[in-house]
Amino acid sequence: MKTTIDIPDKELRDVMKHTRAKTKREAVVAAVSEYNRRCRVEKILSFLGKMDGIMTQKELRRMREDR
């Protein structure tokens, strides 16, 4: 999808430096992807401590050793 946006030069340069992107497009795609990844992680983390029946690593390890 083509979109025209005005991104401050300094911010875009920083994104290009941090992502090692060679093009502006590549930098924007990397930034959007990272933002989406962080949102998914945040949503998953919101469930911590709220789900019953999830095995801990210790329980899983013990179960594997019993085989």
PDBQT receptor file of N, H, CA, C and O in Angstrom, charges set to zero:
ATOM      1  N   MET A   1       0.848  -1.162   0.000  1.00  0.00    +0.000 N 
ATOM      2  CA  MET A   1       0.000   0.000   0.000  1.00  0.00    +0.000 C 
ATOM      3  C   MET A   1       0.899   1.231   0.000  1.00  0.00    +0.000 C 
ATOM      4  O   MET A   1       1.822   1.331   0.808  1.00  0.00    +0.000 OA
ATOM      5  N   LYS A   2       0.639   2.133  -0.873  1.00  0.00    +0.000 N 
ATOM      6  H   LYS A   2      -0.110   2.052  -1.530  1.00  0.00    +0.000 HD
ATOM      7  CA  LYS A   2       1.430   3.361  -0.919  1.00  0.00    +0.000 C 
ATOM      8  C   LYS A   2       0.784   4.409  -0.038  1.00  0.00    +0.000 C 
ATOM      9  O   LYS A   2      -0.428   4.626  -0.076  1.00  0.00    +0.000 OA
ATOM     10  N   THR A   3       1.623   5.053   0.756  1.00  0.00    +0.000 N 
ATOM     11  H   THR A   3       2.607   4.878   0.786  1.00  0.00    +0.000 HD
ATOM     12  CA  THR A   3       1.167   6.101   1.665  1.00  0.00    +0.000 C 
ATOM     13  C   THR A   3       2.231   7.177   1.720  1.00  0.00    +0.000 C 
ATOM     14  O   THR A   3       3.427   6.886   1.739  1.00  0.00    +0.000 OA
ATOM     15  N   THR A   4       1.790   8.409   1.745  1.00  0.00    +0.000 N 
ATOM     16  H   THR A   4       0.818   8.645   1.729  1.00  0.00    +0.000 HD
ATOM     17  CA  THR A   4       2.729   9.519   1.881  1.00  0.00    +0.000 C 
ATOM     18  C   THR A   4       2.648  10.017   3.317  1.00  0.00    +0.000 C 
ATOM     19  O   THR A   4       1.576  10.376   3.803  1.00  0.00    +0.000 OA
ATOM     20  N   ILE A   5       3.795  10.035   3.990  1.00  0.00    +0.000 N 
ATOM     21  H   ILE A   5       4.666   9.743   3.595  1.00  0.00    +0.000 HD
ATOM     22  CA  ILE A   5       3.835  10.511   5.377  1.00  0.00    +0.000 C 
ATOM     23  C   ILE A   5       5.059  11.399   5.559  1.00  0.00    +0.000 C 
ATOM     24  O   ILE A   5       6.040  11.298   4.822  1.00  0.00    +0.000 OA
ATOM     25  N   ASP A   6       4.975  12.256   6.542  1.00  0.00    +0.000 N 
ATOM     26  H   ASP A   6       4.178  12.338   7.141  1.00  0.00    +0.000 HD
ATOM     27  CA  ASP A   6       6.078  13.158   6.842  1.00  0.00    +0.000 C 
ATOM     28  C   ASP A   6       6.738  12.664   8.129  1.00  0.00    +0.000 C 
ATOM     29  O   ASP A   6       6.172  12.797   9.214  1.00  0.00    +0.000 OA
ATOM     30  N   ILE A   7       7.931  12.097   8.002  1.00  0.00    +0.000 N 
ATOM     31  H   ILE A   7       8.391  11.989   7.121  1.00  0.00    +0.000 HD
ATOM     32  CA  ILE A   7       8.669  11.565   9.151  1.00  0.00    +0.000 C 
ATOM     33  C   ILE A   7       9.851  12.493   9.400  1.00  0.00    +0.000 C 
ATOM     34  O   ILE A   7      10.602  12.785   8.469  1.00  0.00    +0.000 OA
ATOM     35  N   PRO A   8      10.035  12.960  10.620  1.00  0.00    +0.000 N 
ATOM     36  CA  PRO A   8      11.184  13.819  10.924  1.00  0.00    +0.000 C 
ATOM     37  C   PRO A   8      12.498  13.136  10.520  1.00  0.00    +0.000 C 
ATOM     38  O   PRO A   8      12.713  11.960  10.817  1.00  0.00    +0.000 OA
ATOM     39  N   ASP A   9      13.364  13.882   9.844  1.00  0.00    +0.000 N 
ATOM     40  H   ASP A   9      13.190  14.837   9.603  1.00  0.00    +0.000 HD
ATOM     41  CA  ASP A   9      14.621  13.335   9.327  1.00  0.00    +0.000 C 
ATOM     42  C   ASP A   9      15.458  12.653  10.398  1.00  0.00    +0.000 C 
ATOM     43  O   ASP A   9      15.974  11.558  10.174  1.00  0.00    +0.000 OA
ATOM     44  N   LYS A  10      15.597  13.283  11.554  1.00  0.00    +0.000 N 
ATOM     45  H   LYS A  10      15.177  14.172  11.736  1.00  0.00    +0.000 HD
ATOM     46  CA  LYS A  10      16.430  12.713  12.611  1.00  0.00    +0.000 C 
ATOM     47  C   LYS A  10      15.878  11.364  13.079  1.00  0.00    +0.000 C 
ATOM     48  O   LYS A  10      16.636  10.419  13.300  1.00  0.00    +0.000 OA
ATOM     49  N   GLU A  11      14.560  11.282  13.227  1.00  0.00    +0.000 N 
ATOM     50  H   GLU A  11      13.945  12.049  13.047  1.00  0.00    +0.000 HD
ATOM     51  CA  GLU A  11      13.945  10.025  13.676  1.00  0.00    +0.000 C 
ATOM     52  C   GLU A  11      14.171   8.922  12.646  1.00  0.00    +0.000 C 
ATOM     53  O   GLU A  11      14.494   7.789  13.004  1.00  0.00    +0.000 OA
ATOM     54  N   LEU A  12      14.003   9.248  11.385  1.00  0.00    +0.000 N 
ATOM     55  H   LEU A  12      13.740  10.168  11.093  1.00  0.00    +0.000 HD
ATOM     56  CA  LEU A  12      14.193   8.257  10.334  1.00  0.00    +0.000 C 
ATOM     57  C   LEU A  12      15.653   7.827  10.246  1.00  0.00    +0.000 C 
ATOM     58  O   LEU A  12      15.940   6.645  10.056  1.00  0.00    +0.000 OA
ATOM     59  N   ARG A  13      16.580   8.779  10.383  1.00  0.00    +0.000 N 
ATOM     60  H   ARG A  13      16.346   9.739  10.538  1.00  0.00    +0.000 HD
ATOM     61  CA  ARG A  13      18.007   8.421  10.383  1.00  0.00    +0.000 C 
ATOM     62  C   ARG A  13      18.323   7.476  11.540  1.00  0.00    +0.000 C 
ATOM     63  O   ARG A  13      19.060   6.504  11.375  1.00  0.00    +0.000 OA
ATOM     64  N   ASP A  14      17.757   7.769  12.716  1.00  0.00    +0.000 N 
ATOM     65  H   ASP A  14      17.158   8.558  12.850  1.00  0.00    +0.000 HD
ATOM     66  CA  ASP A  14      17.992   6.903  13.875  1.00  0.00    +0.000 C 
ATOM     67  C   ASP A  14      17.461   5.491  13.627  1.00  0.00    +0.000 C 
ATOM     68  O   ASP A  14      18.135   4.509  13.939  1.00  0.00    +0.000 OA
ATOM     69  N   VAL A  15      16.266   5.392  13.070  1.00  0.00    +0.000 N 
ATOM     70  H   VAL A  15      15.719   6.190  12.816  1.00  0.00    +0.000 HD
ATOM     71  CA  VAL A  15      15.700   4.070  12.766  1.00  0.00    +0.000 C 
ATOM     72  C   VAL A  15      16.581   3.342  11.761  1.00  0.00    +0.000 C 
ATOM     73  O   VAL A  15      16.838   2.147  11.907  1.00  0.00    +0.000 OA
ATOM     74  N   MET A  16      17.039   4.051  10.751  1.00  0.00    +0.000 N 
ATOM     75  H   MET A  16      16.830   5.022  10.632  1.00  0.00    +0.000 HD
ATOM     76  CA  MET A  16      17.899   3.416   9.754  1.00  0.00    +0.000 C 
ATOM     77  C   MET A  16      19.207   2.936  10.381  1.00  0.00    +0.000 C 
ATOM     78  O   MET A  16      19.725   1.877  10.025  1.00  0.00    +0.000 OA
ATOM     79  N   LYS A  17      19.729   3.720  11.311  1.00  0.00    +0.000 N 
ATOM     80  H   LYS A  17      19.308   4.579  11.600  1.00  0.00    +0.000 HD
ATOM     81  CA  LYS A  17      20.974   3.332  11.983  1.00  0.00    +0.000 C 
ATOM     82  C   LYS A  17      20.739   2.103  12.868  1.00  0.00    +0.000 C 
ATOM     83  O   LYS A  17      21.517   1.150  12.824  1.00  0.00    +0.000 OA
ATOM     84  N   HIS A  18      19.683   2.122  13.659  1.00  0.00    +0.000 N 
ATOM     85  H   HIS A  18      19.051   2.896  13.695  1.00  0.00    +0.000 HD
ATOM     86  CA  HIS A  18      19.423   1.030  14.602  1.00  0.00    +0.000 C 
ATOM     87  C   HIS A  18      19.026  -0.267  13.903  1.00  0.00    +0.000 C 
ATOM     88  O   HIS A  18      19.365  -1.354  14.372  1.00  0.00    +0.000 OA
ATOM     89  N   THR A  19      18.323  -0.161  12.802  1.00  0.00    +0.000 N 
ATOM     90  H   THR A  19      18.047   0.722  12.421  1.00  0.00    +0.000 HD
ATOM     91  CA  THR A  19      17.884  -1.362  12.093  1.00  0.00    +0.000 C 
ATOM     92  C   THR A  19      18.857  -1.783  11.003  1.00  0.00    +0.000 C 
ATOM     93  O   THR A  19      18.722  -2.855  10.413  1.00  0.00    +0.000 OA
ATOM     94  N   ARG A  20      19.848  -0.919  10.739  1.00  0.00    +0.000 N 
ATOM     95  H   ARG A  20      19.957  -0.048  11.217  1.00  0.00    +0.000 HD
ATOM     96  CA  ARG A  20      20.815  -1.151   9.650  1.00  0.00    +0.000 C 
ATOM     97  C   ARG A  20      20.119  -1.248   8.301  1.00  0.00    +0.000 C 
ATOM     98  O   ARG A  20      20.574  -1.950   7.397  1.00  0.00    +0.000 OA
ATOM     99  N   ALA A  21      19.003  -0.526   8.181  1.00  0.00    +0.000 N 
ATOM    100  H   ALA A  21      18.634   0.044   8.915  1.00  0.00    +0.000 HD
ATOM    101  CA  ALA A  21      18.255  -0.504   6.927  1.00  0.00    +0.000 C 
ATOM    102  C   ALA A  21      19.020   0.306   5.883  1.00  0.00    +0.000 C 
ATOM    103  O   ALA A  21      19.654   1.314   6.194  1.00  0.00    +0.000 OA
ATOM    104  N   LYS A  22      18.943  -0.157   4.655  1.00  0.00    +0.000 N 
ATOM    105  H   LYS A  22      18.428  -0.976   4.403  1.00  0.00    +0.000 HD
ATOM    106  CA  LYS A  22      19.623   0.543   3.570  1.00  0.00    +0.000 C 
ATOM    107  C   LYS A  22      18.709   1.565   2.905  1.00  0.00    +0.000 C 
ATOM    108  O   LYS A  22      19.181   2.498   2.255  1.00  0.00    +0.000 OA
ATOM    109  N   THR A  23      17.412   1.389   3.067  1.00  0.00    +0.000 N 
ATOM    110  H   THR A  23      17.029   0.631   3.595  1.00  0.00    +0.000 HD
ATOM    111  CA  THR A  23      16.460   2.312   2.456  1.00  0.00    +0.000 C 
ATOM    112  C   THR A  23      15.486   2.831   3.512  1.00  0.00    +0.000 C 
ATOM    113  O   THR A  23      15.339   2.246   4.586  1.00  0.00    +0.000 OA
ATOM    114  N   LYS A  24      14.831   3.932   3.186  1.00  0.00    +0.000 N 
ATOM    115  H   LYS A  24      14.950   4.407   2.314  1.00  0.00    +0.000 HD
ATOM    116  CA  LYS A  24      13.831   4.488   4.095  1.00  0.00    +0.000 C 
ATOM    117  C   LYS A  24      12.674   3.517   4.257  1.00  0.00    +0.000 C 
ATOM    118  O   LYS A  24      12.164   3.317   5.359  1.00  0.00    +0.000 OA
ATOM    119  N   ARG A  25      12.268   2.918   3.145  1.00  0.00    +0.000 N 
ATOM    120  H   ARG A  25      12.683   3.081   2.250  1.00  0.00    +0.000 HD
ATOM    121  CA  ARG A  25      11.162   1.963   3.197  1.00  0.00    +0.000 C 
ATOM    122  C   ARG A  25      11.486   0.799   4.130  1.00  0.00    +0.000 C 
ATOM    123  O   ARG A  25      10.667   0.410   4.963  1.00  0.00    +0.000 OA
ATOM    124  N   GLU A  26      12.669   0.258   3.981  1.00  0.00    +0.000 N 
ATOM    125  H   GLU A  26      13.335   0.573   3.304  1.00  0.00    +0.000 HD
ATOM    126  CA  GLU A  26      13.111  -0.861   4.816  1.00  0.00    +0.000 C 
ATOM    127  C   GLU A  26      13.093  -0.464   6.295  1.00  0.00    +0.000 C 
ATOM    128  O   GLU A  26      12.699  -1.262   7.146  1.00  0.00    +0.000 OA
ATOM    129  N   ALA A  27      13.509   0.746   6.598  1.00  0.00    +0.000 N 
ATOM    130  H   ALA A  27      13.829   1.394   5.907  1.00  0.00    +0.000 HD
ATOM    131  CA  ALA A  27      13.522   1.234   7.977  1.00  0.00    +0.000 C 
ATOM    132  C   ALA A  27      12.112   1.356   8.535  1.00  0.00    +0.000 C 
ATOM    133  O   ALA A  27      11.858   0.968   9.675  1.00  0.00    +0.000 OA
ATOM    134  N   VAL A  28      11.196   1.892   7.739  1.00  0.00    +0.000 N 
ATOM    135  H   VAL A  28      11.402   2.207   6.813  1.00  0.00    +0.000 HD
ATOM    136  CA  VAL A  28       9.813   2.052   8.194  1.00  0.00    +0.000 C 
ATOM    137  C   VAL A  28       9.161   0.694   8.398  1.00  0.00    +0.000 C 
ATOM    138  O   VAL A  28       8.458   0.489   9.388  1.00  0.00    +0.000 OA
ATOM    139  N   VAL A  29       9.383  -0.236   7.477  1.00  0.00    +0.000 N 
ATOM    140  H   VAL A  29       9.954  -0.069   6.673  1.00  0.00    +0.000 HD
ATOM    141  CA  VAL A  29       8.817  -1.582   7.614  1.00  0.00    +0.000 C 
ATOM    142  C   VAL A  29       9.368  -2.252   8.876  1.00  0.00    +0.000 C 
ATOM    143  O   VAL A  29       8.616  -2.896   9.608  1.00  0.00    +0.000 OA
ATOM    144  N   ALA A  30      10.659  -2.110   9.135  1.00  0.00    +0.000 N 
ATOM    145  H   ALA A  30      11.270  -1.587   8.540  1.00  0.00    +0.000 HD
ATOM    146  CA  ALA A  30      11.266  -2.692  10.332  1.00  0.00    +0.000 C 
ATOM    147  C   ALA A  30      10.663  -2.082  11.596  1.00  0.00    +0.000 C 
ATOM    148  O   ALA A  30      10.380  -2.797  12.557  1.00  0.00    +0.000 OA
ATOM    149  N   ALA A  31      10.467  -0.774  11.596  1.00  0.00    +0.000 N 
ATOM    150  H   ALA A  31      10.697  -0.193  10.815  1.00  0.00    +0.000 HD
ATOM    151  CA  ALA A  31       9.903  -0.100  12.772  1.00  0.00    +0.000 C 
ATOM    152  C   ALA A  31       8.467  -0.532  13.018  1.00  0.00    +0.000 C 
ATOM    153  O   ALA A  31       8.079  -0.769  14.162  1.00  0.00    +0.000 OA
ATOM    154  N   VAL A  32       7.681  -0.637  11.966  1.00  0.00    +0.000 N 
ATOM    155  H   VAL A  32       7.996  -0.445  11.037  1.00  0.00    +0.000 HD
ATOM    156  CA  VAL A  32       6.278  -1.057  12.102  1.00  0.00    +0.000 C 
ATOM    157  C   VAL A  32       6.217  -2.509  12.576  1.00  0.00    +0.000 C 
ATOM    158  O   VAL A  32       5.408  -2.848  13.439  1.00  0.00    +0.000 OA
ATOM    159  N   SER A  33       7.066  -3.359  12.017  1.00  0.00    +0.000 N 
ATOM    160  H   SER A  33       7.723  -3.083  11.316  1.00  0.00    +0.000 HD
ATOM    161  CA  SER A  33       7.099  -4.768  12.428  1.00  0.00    +0.000 C 
ATOM    162  C   SER A  33       7.478  -4.902  13.897  1.00  0.00    +0.000 C 
ATOM    163  O   SER A  33       6.873  -5.684  14.630  1.00  0.00    +0.000 OA
ATOM    164  N   GLU A  34       8.473  -4.144  14.323  1.00  0.00    +0.000 N 
ATOM    165  H   GLU A  34       8.964  -3.508  13.727  1.00  0.00    +0.000 HD
ATOM    166  CA  GLU A  34       8.905  -4.187  15.719  1.00  0.00    +0.000 C 
ATOM    167  C   GLU A  34       7.801  -3.691  16.644  1.00  0.00    +0.000 C 
ATOM    168  O   GLU A  34       7.584  -4.264  17.711  1.00  0.00    +0.000 OA
ATOM    169  N   TYR A  35       7.109  -2.643  16.249  1.00  0.00    +0.000 N 
ATOM    170  H   TYR A  35       7.285  -2.177  15.381  1.00  0.00    +0.000 HD
ATOM    171  CA  TYR A  35       5.996  -2.126  17.056  1.00  0.00    +0.000 C 
ATOM    172  C   TYR A  35       4.921  -3.199  17.203  1.00  0.00    +0.000 C 
ATOM    173  O   TYR A  35       4.416  -3.428  18.302  1.00  0.00    +0.000 OA
ATOM    174  N   ASN A  36       4.572  -3.854  16.098  1.00  0.00    +0.000 N 
ATOM    175  H   ASN A  36       4.982  -3.668  15.205  1.00  0.00    +0.000 HD
ATOM    176  CA  ASN A  36       3.555  -4.913  16.147  1.00  0.00    +0.000 C 
ATOM    177  C   ASN A  36       4.010  -6.076  17.017  1.00  0.00    +0.000 C 
ATOM    178  O   ASN A  36       3.210  -6.638  17.765  1.00  0.00    +0.000 OA
ATOM    179  N   ARG A  37       5.293  -6.446  16.927  1.00  0.00    +0.000 N 
ATOM    180  H   ARG A  37       5.943  -5.989  16.319  1.00  0.00    +0.000 HD
ATOM    181  CA  ARG A  37       5.820  -7.539  17.753  1.00  0.00    +0.000 C 
ATOM    182  C   ARG A  37       5.702  -7.188  19.232  1.00  0.00    +0.000 C 
ATOM    183  O   ARG A  37       5.290  -8.016  20.044  1.00  0.00    +0.000 OA
ATOM    184  N   ARG A  38       6.066  -5.960  19.573  1.00  0.00    +0.000 N 
ATOM    185  H   ARG A  38       6.402  -5.287  18.914  1.00  0.00    +0.000 HD
ATOM    186  CA  ARG A  38       5.988  -5.536  20.976  1.00  0.00    +0.000 C 
ATOM    187  C   ARG A  38       4.555  -5.529  21.489  1.00  0.00    +0.000 C 
ATOM    188  O   ARG A  38       4.304  -5.871  22.644  1.00  0.00    +0.000 OA
ATOM    189  N   CYS A  39       3.628  -5.146  20.641  1.00  0.00    +0.000 N 
ATOM    190  H   CYS A  39       3.832  -4.869  19.702  1.00  0.00    +0.000 HD
ATOM    191  CA  CYS A  39       2.210  -5.169  21.041  1.00  0.00    +0.000 C 
ATOM    192  C   CYS A  39       1.745  -6.601  21.301  1.00  0.00    +0.000 C 
ATOM    193  O   CYS A  39       1.015  -6.849  22.260  1.00  0.00    +0.000 OA
ATOM    194  N   ARG A  40       2.163  -7.546  20.452  1.00  0.00    +0.000 N 
ATOM    195  H   ARG A  40       2.757  -7.345  19.673  1.00  0.00    +0.000 HD
ATOM    196  CA  ARG A  40       1.788  -8.952  20.657  1.00  0.00    +0.000 C 
ATOM    197  C   ARG A  40       2.396  -9.487  21.950  1.00  0.00    +0.000 C 
ATOM    198  O   ARG A  40       1.727 -10.196  22.702  1.00  0.00    +0.000 OA
ATOM    199  N   VAL A  41       3.654  -9.154  22.213  1.00  0.00    +0.000 N 
ATOM    200  H   VAL A  41       4.198  -8.578  21.602  1.00  0.00    +0.000 HD
ATOM    201  CA  VAL A  41       4.319  -9.606  23.444  1.00  0.00    +0.000 C 
ATOM    202  C   VAL A  41       3.607  -9.026  24.665  1.00  0.00    +0.000 C 
ATOM    203  O   VAL A  41       3.375  -9.731  25.647  1.00  0.00    +0.000 OA
ATOM    204  N   GLU A  42       3.264  -7.752  24.599  1.00  0.00    +0.000 N 
ATOM    205  H   GLU A  42       3.452  -7.180  23.801  1.00  0.00    +0.000 HD
ATOM    206  CA  GLU A  42       2.570  -7.101  25.712  1.00  0.00    +0.000 C 
ATOM    207  C   GLU A  42       1.227  -7.781  25.980  1.00  0.00    +0.000 C 
ATOM    208  O   GLU A  42       0.839  -7.964  27.134  1.00  0.00    +0.000 OA
ATOM    209  N   LYS A  43       0.529  -8.150  24.924  1.00  0.00    +0.000 N 
ATOM    210  H   LYS A  43       0.844  -8.002  23.987  1.00  0.00    +0.000 HD
ATOM    211  CA  LYS A  43      -0.761  -8.832  25.094  1.00  0.00    +0.000 C 
ATOM    212  C   LYS A  43      -0.566 -10.199  25.752  1.00  0.00    +0.000 C 
ATOM    213  O   LYS A  43      -1.323 -10.580  26.644  1.00  0.00    +0.000 OA
ATOM    214  N   ILE A  44       0.449 -10.925  25.307  1.00  0.00    +0.000 N 
ATOM    215  H   ILE A  44       1.064 -10.615  24.582  1.00  0.00    +0.000 HD
ATOM    216  CA  ILE A  44       0.732 -12.240  25.905  1.00  0.00    +0.000 C 
ATOM    217  C   ILE A  44       1.115 -12.078  27.366  1.00  0.00    +0.000 C 
ATOM    218  O   ILE A  44       0.654 -12.841  28.214  1.00  0.00    +0.000 OA
ATOM    219  N   LEU A  45       1.954 -11.092  27.672  1.00  0.00    +0.000 N 
ATOM    220  H   LEU A  45       2.329 -10.472  26.983  1.00  0.00    +0.000 HD
ATOM    221  CA  LEU A  45       2.395 -10.883  29.049  1.00  0.00    +0.000 C 
ATOM    222  C   LEU A  45       1.247 -10.484  29.971  1.00  0.00    +0.000 C 
ATOM    223  O   LEU A  45       1.313 -10.706  31.180  1.00  0.00    +0.000 OA
ATOM    224  N   SER A  46       0.206  -9.903  29.408  1.00  0.00    +0.000 N 
ATOM    225  H   SER A  46       0.152  -9.723  28.426  1.00  0.00    +0.000 HD
ATOM    226  CA  SER A  46      -0.933  -9.514  30.246  1.00  0.00    +0.000 C 
ATOM    227  C   SER A  46      -1.645 -10.731  30.817  1.00  0.00    +0.000 C 
ATOM    228  O   SER A  46      -2.393 -10.611  31.787  1.00  0.00    +0.000 OA
ATOM    229  N   PHE A  47      -1.422 -11.907  30.224  1.00  0.00    +0.000 N 
ATOM    230  H   PHE A  47      -0.814 -12.005  29.436  1.00  0.00    +0.000 HD
ATOM    231  CA  PHE A  47      -2.048 -13.125  30.720  1.00  0.00    +0.000 C 
ATOM    232  C   PHE A  47      -1.240 -13.808  31.822  1.00  0.00    +0.000 C 
ATOM    233  O   PHE A  47      -1.730 -14.749  32.446  1.00  0.00    +0.000 OA
ATOM    234  N   LEU A  48      -0.020 -13.355  32.073  1.00  0.00    +0.000 N 
ATOM    235  H   LEU A  48       0.378 -12.590  31.567  1.00  0.00    +0.000 HD
ATOM    236  CA  LEU A  48       0.822 -13.991  33.090  1.00  0.00    +0.000 C 
ATOM    237  C   LEU A  48       0.116 -13.998  34.435  1.00  0.00    +0.000 C 
ATOM    238  O   LEU A  48      -0.402 -12.979  34.893  1.00  0.00    +0.000 OA
ATOM    239  N   GLY A  49       0.107 -15.142  35.042  1.00  0.00    +0.000 N 
ATOM    240  H   GLY A  49       0.527 -15.970  34.670  1.00  0.00    +0.000 HD
ATOM    241  CA  GLY A  49      -0.490 -15.265  36.359  1.00  0.00    +0.000 C 
ATOM    242  C   GLY A  49      -2.000 -15.354  36.344  1.00  0.00    +0.000 C 
ATOM    243  O   GLY A  49      -2.623 -15.407  37.405  1.00  0.00    +0.000 OA
ATOM    244  N   LYS A  50      -2.604 -15.372  35.167  1.00  0.00    +0.000 N 
ATOM    245  H   LYS A  50      -2.098 -15.329  34.306  1.00  0.00    +0.000 HD
ATOM    246  CA  LYS A  50      -4.056 -15.398  35.080  1.00  0.00    +0.000 C 
ATOM    247  C   LYS A  50      -4.584 -16.722  34.544  1.00  0.00    +0.000 C 
ATOM    248  O   LYS A  50      -5.796 -16.937  34.519  1.00  0.00    +0.000 OA
ATOM    249  N   MET A  51      -3.699 -17.607  34.117  1.00  0.00    +0.000 N 
ATOM    250  H   MET A  51      -2.715 -17.432  34.136  1.00  0.00    +0.000 HD
ATOM    251  CA  MET A  51      -4.148 -18.858  33.517  1.00  0.00    +0.000 C 
ATOM    252  C   MET A  51      -3.815 -20.018  34.450  1.00  0.00    +0.000 C 
ATOM    253  O   MET A  51      -2.689 -20.153  34.929  1.00  0.00    +0.000 OA
ATOM    254  N   ASP A  52      -4.810 -20.840  34.693  1.00  0.00    +0.000 N 
ATOM    255  H   ASP A  52      -5.725 -20.731  34.304  1.00  0.00    +0.000 HD
ATOM    256  CA  ASP A  52      -4.602 -22.038  35.510  1.00  0.00    +0.000 C 
ATOM    257  C   ASP A  52      -4.269 -23.203  34.582  1.00  0.00    +0.000 C 
ATOM    258  O   ASP A  52      -4.698 -23.238  33.428  1.00  0.00    +0.000 OA
ATOM    259  N   GLY A  53      -3.511 -24.139  35.097  1.00  0.00    +0.000 N 
ATOM    260  H   GLY A  53      -3.163 -24.110  36.034  1.00  0.00    +0.000 HD
ATOM    261  CA  GLY A  53      -3.214 -25.327  34.327  1.00  0.00    +0.000 C 
ATOM    262  C   GLY A  53      -1.994 -25.230  33.438  1.00  0.00    +0.000 C 
ATOM    263  O   GLY A  53      -1.690 -26.184  32.722  1.00  0.00    +0.000 OA
ATOM    264  N   ILE A  54      -1.291 -24.132  33.453  1.00  0.00    +0.000 N 
ATOM    265  H   ILE A  54      -1.538 -23.356  34.034  1.00  0.00    +0.000 HD
ATOM    266  CA  ILE A  54      -0.080 -23.993  32.657  1.00  0.00    +0.000 C 
ATOM    267  C   ILE A  54       1.087 -24.538  33.479  1.00  0.00    +0.000 C 
ATOM    268  O   ILE A  54       1.278 -24.169  34.637  1.00  0.00    +0.000 OA
ATOM    269  N   MET A  55       1.856 -25.419  32.858  1.00  0.00    +0.000 N 
ATOM    270  H   MET A  55       1.700 -25.720  31.917  1.00  0.00    +0.000 HD
ATOM    271  CA  MET A  55       2.980 -26.027  33.559  1.00  0.00    +0.000 C 
ATOM    272  C   MET A  55       4.145 -25.051  33.660  1.00  0.00    +0.000 C 
ATOM    273  O   MET A  55       4.406 -24.265  32.749  1.00  0.00    +0.000 OA
ATOM    274  N   THR A  56       4.822 -25.123  34.773  1.00  0.00    +0.000 N 
ATOM    275  H   THR A  56       4.609 -25.761  35.512  1.00  0.00    +0.000 HD
ATOM    276  CA  THR A  56       6.043 -24.337  34.918  1.00  0.00    +0.000 C 
ATOM    277  C   THR A  56       7.180 -25.105  34.244  1.00  0.00    +0.000 C 
ATOM    278  O   THR A  56       7.039 -26.289  33.938  1.00  0.00    +0.000 OA
ATOM    279  N   GLN A  57       8.298 -24.431  34.017  1.00  0.00    +0.000 N 
ATOM    280  H   GLN A  57       8.412 -23.469  34.265  1.00  0.00    +0.000 HD
ATOM    281  CA  GLN A  57       9.448 -25.111  33.418  1.00  0.00    +0.000 C 
ATOM    282  C   GLN A  57       9.924 -26.244  34.306  1.00  0.00    +0.000 C 
ATOM    283  O   GLN A  57      10.344 -27.295  33.822  1.00  0.00    +0.000 OA
ATOM    284  N   LYS A  58       9.856 -26.023  35.610  1.00  0.00    +0.000 N 
ATOM    285  H   LYS A  58       9.515 -25.169  36.004  1.00  0.00    +0.000 HD
ATOM    286  CA  LYS A  58      10.295 -27.046  36.566  1.00  0.00    +0.000 C 
ATOM    287  C   LYS A  58       9.415 -28.295  36.451  1.00  0.00    +0.000 C 
ATOM    288  O   LYS A  58       9.923 -29.416  36.430  1.00  0.00    +0.000 OA
ATOM    289  N   GLU A  59       8.101 -28.097  36.377  1.00  0.00    +0.000 N 
ATOM    290  H   GLU A  59       7.688 -27.186  36.393  1.00  0.00    +0.000 HD
ATOM    291  CA  GLU A  59       7.180 -29.226  36.241  1.00  0.00    +0.000 C 
ATOM    292  C   GLU A  59       7.385 -29.948  34.912  1.00  0.00    +0.000 C 
ATOM    293  O   GLU A  59       7.351 -31.177  34.860  1.00  0.00    +0.000 OA
ATOM    294  N   LEU A  60       7.592 -29.200  33.857  1.00  0.00    +0.000 N 
ATOM    295  H   LEU A  60       7.619 -28.201  33.899  1.00  0.00    +0.000 HD
ATOM    296  CA  LEU A  60       7.814 -29.791  32.541  1.00  0.00    +0.000 C 
ATOM    297  C   LEU A  60       9.100 -30.615  32.532  1.00  0.00    +0.000 C 
ATOM    298  O   LEU A  60       9.129 -31.723  31.996  1.00  0.00    +0.000 OA
ATOM    299  N   ARG A  61      10.157 -30.074  33.123  1.00  0.00    +0.000 N 
ATOM    300  H   ARG A  61      10.133 -29.174  33.558  1.00  0.00    +0.000 HD
ATOM    301  CA  ARG A  61      11.433 -30.782  33.202  1.00  0.00    +0.000 C 
ATOM    302  C   ARG A  61      11.274 -32.086  33.986  1.00  0.00    +0.000 C 
ATOM    303  O   ARG A  61      11.770 -33.135  33.575  1.00  0.00    +0.000 OA
ATOM    304  N   ARG A  62      10.574 -32.005  35.121  1.00  0.00    +0.000 N 
ATOM    305  H   ARG A  62      10.171 -31.153  35.456  1.00  0.00    +0.000 HD
ATOM    306  CA  ARG A  62      10.346 -33.191  35.948  1.00  0.00    +0.000 C 
ATOM    307  C   ARG A  62       9.569 -34.237  35.159  1.00  0.00    +0.000 C 
ATOM    308  O   ARG A  62       9.893 -35.422  35.237  1.00  0.00    +0.000 OA
ATOM    309  N   MET A  63       8.557 -33.833  34.404  1.00  0.00    +0.000 N 
ATOM    310  H   MET A  63       8.294 -32.870  34.341  1.00  0.00    +0.000 HD
ATOM    311  CA  MET A  63       7.746 -34.760  33.615  1.00  0.00    +0.000 C 
ATOM    312  C   MET A  63       8.612 -35.431  32.551  1.00  0.00    +0.000 C 
ATOM    313  O   MET A  63       8.480 -36.633  32.319  1.00  0.00    +0.000 OA
ATOM    314  N   ARG A  64       9.497 -34.669  31.900  1.00  0.00    +0.000 N 
ATOM    315  H   ARG A  64       9.605 -33.693  32.088  1.00  0.00    +0.000 HD
ATOM    316  CA  ARG A  64      10.358 -35.239  30.876  1.00  0.00    +0.000 C 
ATOM    317  C   ARG A  64      11.354 -36.232  31.467  1.00  0.00    +0.000 C 
ATOM    318  O   ARG A  64      11.687 -37.235  30.836  1.00  0.00    +0.000 OA
ATOM    319  N   GLU A  65      11.825 -35.953  32.675  1.00  0.00    +0.000 N 
ATOM    320  H   GLU A  65      11.554 -35.138  33.188  1.00  0.00    +0.000 HD
ATOM    321  CA  GLU A  65      12.793 -36.846  33.323  1.00  0.00    +0.000 C 
ATOM    322  C   GLU A  65      12.137 -38.165  33.734  1.00  0.00    +0.000 C 
ATOM    323  O   GLU A  65      12.803 -39.199  33.772  1.00  0.00    +0.000 OA
ATOM    324  N   ASP A  66      10.851 -38.138  34.037  1.00  0.00    +0.000 N 
ATOM    325  H   ASP A  66      10.310 -37.298  34.006  1.00  0.00    +0.000 HD
ATOM    326  CA  ASP A  66      10.133 -39.337  34.473  1.00  0.00    +0.000 C 
ATOM    327  C   ASP A  66       9.884 -40.323  33.339  1.00  0.00    +0.000 C 
ATOM    328  O   ASP A  66       9.536 -41.475  33.597  1.00  0.00    +0.000 OA
ATOM    329  N   ARG A  67      10.053 -39.904  32.106  1.00  0.00    +0.000 N 
ATOM    330  H   ARG A  67      10.336 -38.968  31.896  1.00  0.00    +0.000 HD
ATOM    331  CA  ARG A  67       9.800 -40.793  30.949  1.00  0.00    +0.000 C 
ATOM    332  C   ARG A  67      10.779 -41.892  30.874  1.00  0.00    +0.000 C 
ATOM    333  O   ARG A  67      10.707 -42.721  29.967  1.00  0.00    +0.000 OA
TER     334      ARG A  67
